[in-house]
Amino acid sequence: MTNTSTFEALRRPGTSNAAAEPDVSDALTERSRRVWGAGDYDRISAGFREGAEWFVARRSFQPRQIVLDVACGSGNLTIPAARTKAYVTGLDLVPSLLAKAELWARSEGLSVALDEGNAEDLPYADAQFDVVMSMFGVMFAARPEKVVAELARVTRPGGQVVLANWTRSAFIGKMLAMHVARVAPPAGVPSPLAWADEEVLRSRFDERTWRLTTTVRALTFRYPYSPAGTAELFRAAYGPTVRTFEALDENQRALFAEELAAHWTAHNRAGDGSTEVEAEYLEVLAVRR
């Protein structure tokens, strides 16, 4: 449910709330759209909605605060934030995920704005948002320097950027490393896991522009499948896994499937045939000076 009278003022001149035409001239953006449009990320994000709600709860949003959720997917942060009566905009590259966020908002009678767009070129006017947040979203953008410049541009002085980024040495970081070991990213694209590296973060969020603090946190994945079944879910629904399997031959696919199932099995703490895995991430709080 989109309240255009509330949200229109946030936009840069010359933009609208209509979905943008995909920029097929930008190969890296189009690659990101293809990766995250593969499968059905909503089925993945459903497994950690409780962790997303806690992430939002720590923000203590107030009614009428202006909030942006970048790379919002199907609304894991957007919808809980909108329940606080904040004015929330969600932005994502993938129209099908935005459609699911729209249905979720309607089912709860919430007003949100949902825009198709790119974290590297946000379609909003300068200094519009009190809080900009992203959970496992902007960390996958191909050009971090553009992302941080855009975050700085749209965040008001005194406003906050709050990110959840997977750490390199924990469960998801190790799983993503399995993918990269089989299919290398494009040349020159930095690892998304660098977004949880303190030294890298402090170089990106320079102290003249930001006050930066970080906290290691964890959330729990819960799925009603066995660990092997959860690995199959990721093969079918998690964009990076879908695209990695597509790039492999039959023998390599079998080996990768075995490795993923073993990874979920080794970390599973549920004893009832379902899957429950704790996953560490770095919560990044950057206050705009």
Summary of the structure (lengths in Angstrom):
residues: 289
radius of gyration: 18.4
end to end distance: 33.3
largest distance: 55.2
contacts: 937
relative contact order: 0.15
helix: 45%
strand: 23%
